[in-house]
Structures are given as C-alpha cells and as structure tokens.
Amino acid sequence: MSVTTFTRELWDAIDPIYAAILRHPFVTGLTDGSLPRESFRFYAVQDALYLRDFARALSMAAARAPRDEWIIMFNEHAAGALKVERSLHESFFAEFGMTPEDVATTPLAPTNLAYTSYLLAVAYGLPFHEVVAAVLPCYWIYWEVGKQLERAGSPDPLYARWIGTYASAEFGDVVRAVLAATDEMAAPLRKADRDAMRRHFVTTSRYEWMFWDMGLRRESWPV
C-alpha cells in the first residue's frame, strides 16, 4: 500500500491553483509565443527584484535549520538564487538593452511587494518549518511549470530558454532535495504545525499565480 507523503498532501491542496496557473495567458503565452515581449520584460525585472528577498528568506531558513545538511542546502540555494538565476535574468536584460542599474532602480510592483513582504514576515518571525513551507512553492511550481511547458515547446527562443532553465535536471535535483527535507521535518510535527505549513504553502502558491498575472498586466501602482 502506498503512503501519502506530506508534500503530496500540500500539492493536493493547491490543485485548483496550479490548474489556474497552467491556464493563465502569461504561461500559455510562453509556449505559443503570444506573450507580449513587454510583459515578459516587466516580469523578468520584477522577478530579479523578488529574488533578493527570496534569498534573504532562504538565508533565514538556513539560520534556523536544526541540521547541518539543511543549513548548507538553504545557504547554497540562497547564493544560487542570486548568482545562477541572476545570470539568466541578466542575459535577458542585455537583449532588452537594460543595465543592472535600470533593474535595481525599478520600483517593486504592488503584488511583488506584497509577496516578498509576506515571505520576509514569515522568515523573520516564524519557526523553521513554516519558513520552508512558505518558500516551497517558488521551487516546486516553477519546476512543474517548466516540465509541463517543455513538453509543449516554444517557438520563441527567449521563452524556450526560460522554460529550459526550470525544466532542467539540475533544477529538478534542487527541488527534490527540498521536498525530501520538507517531508522529513514535517513527520514528527503536531497536526497544528502541519496545518500552519499548509496555510503558508497555499498562500504563497496563490502569490505565484498573482505574480504571473502581475507580469501580464504590467501592474503599476494605481495612485
């Protein structure tokens, strides 16, 4: 008889959210080439800004981790978020004719500010297992989306490069390591603690949908 893991329960909790992500015009536009280049550029800039605070949240997870291997893992992922993914973004920015200063001086869009503020509030104020649950969707959803879109392909080389990054075996290894750690840390927890993890996971999964929607609309402050 198969045993349902805690991470499987987490994923089941976001089935409708993930289905909505796959239907979103930003995501479908990556594979059929219909996504406006201006929307992708807006998204890429905001994502680069997001990664600074995502890396901070990962560093806080590392600081609170009870095991040496988790300290190492999350610190390495924090560095990777700023080094590896920054390299991907900067290749896009070069094609857009943007400098690092152009990106750094761009204001956070409302959704981006809300999402990063939530992550940092969890990271600085709540226990390790809750921090991990909050950062997990950014890993897992991107991997699943990348694999899904790779099967469809893209006629746009820029979008194909983005898809390939998140569908890669290397990124898959990173995600699987975090999933394994999540299942291991959740196993001895009380139901109340696992419920808290589930709430964070669902909330930040919703923010993932909102982030792509923000990119498509090139969201700005209304006043």
N, C-alpha and C positions, 0 to 999 in steps of 0.2 A: 504494500500500500504506500502510495507516495505521500510525503509530508509537505504541507504547505509552509513555505518559509515566510518570515515576517515581511521581507521585501516584496514577496509575491502579493501579500495582503495589501501592502502600500500601493502597488501598481494597480491592483483591482479597484482600489478606492478612487483612482483618477481615470478610470476607463473613459467616462464621458469627456473629461478634459482633454485627454490625449486624442480622442476621436475628433474633437473640435480643432485641435492643433493641426492635425493632418488635413482637415478640410479648409483651413484658413487660406485666403488668397495669397498671403505672403509665402506660405510654404508651398502651395501648389504652383505658384509663380516661379519658384526656383527650378522646378523640373520642366515646365512647359515654356520657360523663357519669357513669360508675360510680366514678371515682376519689374516695375519701373526701376531703372538704374538709380534714380534719385532716392527711391525708398530704400534700396539696398545700401546706398552710401550713408543715409541717415542712420540706418540700423547698425552698420559697421562701426560708425563713430560712437554711437551710444553704447554698443557692446564693449568697445575698448575702454570706455569710461567705467562701465559696470565692473569690468574685470579687476580694477584696482580695489574696489570694496569687496568683491568676491574673494580676492586673495587675502584681504585682511580677515575675513570670516574664516577662511581655511587656516590661517595662522593662529587664530584664537582656538579653533578646534584642536590644532596640534598642541597648543599650550595646555589644554585641559585633558588631553588624551591620557588614559591610565596605563597604556602600554607603549613601550619603546617603538615597536614597529608602526604604531599608529601615529606617534609623534613624527617619525621620519616620513611616513607616507603623506600626511597632510602638509607638512612643510615643503616637501618636494612638489606637491600639487600647487601650492601657493606660488612657488617660484615658476612652475610651468605655466600657470595662468598668465603671468606677466611676461615670460620670455617666449614660450612657444607660440601661444595664441597672439601675442603682440606681433611676432614676426609675420603671422598670417595677415593680421589686420594691416600692418604697415605695407605689405605688398599690394593690398587693395588701395590704400591711401596714395601710394605712388602713382597708381593708374588713375586715381581721381584728381591728381595734381594737388594733393593736400600735404602739408608739412606736419610733423609731430606737434608743433606749436598750435596749428589750426585745430587739431583734435583736442589738445589739452585745454584750450580756452573755450571750447564749446560747452554751453550750459547743459546740465542734466535735464532731460525731458521729464515731465511730471511722473510718468509711470516708472521711469528709471530711478528717480529719486525715491519714490515710494518703495520700490522693490529693494534697493540697496539699504534704505533706512531700516526696513524690516529685518533683513539679513544681519545687519550690524547690531540691532537691538537684541536679537536672539543670541548672536555670537558673544556679546559683551555681558549679557545678563542672565543667561540660562545654562543649564548643565550640558555637558559634552554630547550626550545622546540626542538632545534636542537640536543642537547646532548641526550635527551631522544630518539629521532628518531635513533640516531647512535647506542645506546646500545640495542635498542629493538630487533633486530634480534637474538642476543645471547640468549635472553629469549625465544622468540617465536618459532624460528626454532628448537631449541632443544626440546621444548615441543611437537611440531608437529612431529618431527622425532621420539621422544620417543614413542608417542602414535601409530604411524604407525608401528614401529618395534615391539612393544609389541604384536600387533595382529599376527605378524608372529612368534614371539618367537625366541629363540636361543638355540642351543644345547650346547653352551659354557657357563658355569656358570658365568665366569668373565664378558663376554659380556652381559649376561642376567641381571647381577647386574647393569651394566652401563645403560642399557635400562630402567630398572625399576625405577631408580632414576629420570629420566626425564619424564617418563610416569606417575609418581605418582600424586595422588590428591593434595598433598601438593605443589608440584612444579606448578601444574595447577593453584592453588589459587594465587600463586605469579604472574604468567604470566597474569592471568585475571585482577589482580589489576593494573598492569602496562598498559594493554590495555585500561582499563577504564579511567585511568589518561590521557593517550595519546589522546583519543577521546575528553575528556573534555578540555584539554589545546588547542587542535587544532581548536575547534569550533569557537572561536572569531578571529582567526588569518586571516591575509590577504592571498590572494592566493600565493603571493611571498614567504611568510613564510612557508606555507604548501608545496609548491614546494621544498623549501630547505630541509624540513623534508624528503620528498620523496627521494631526491637525496642521503641523508645520509643513509636512510634505504636501498636503493638499493645497495649502495656501500658496506656497511658492510655485507649485505646478500651475496654479491659476495665473500667477505673475508671469510665468513663461509664455502662456497664451497672450497675455496683455502686452508683453514685450514685442512679439511679432506684430501684433495689431498696431502698437505704437509706431513701429517701423513703417508699416504700410501707409499709415495716415500721416507720417512725418509730424508726429504730435508736437504741439507747441503750447506754451502757457496761454490761457485764454485772456488774461489781463496782465 
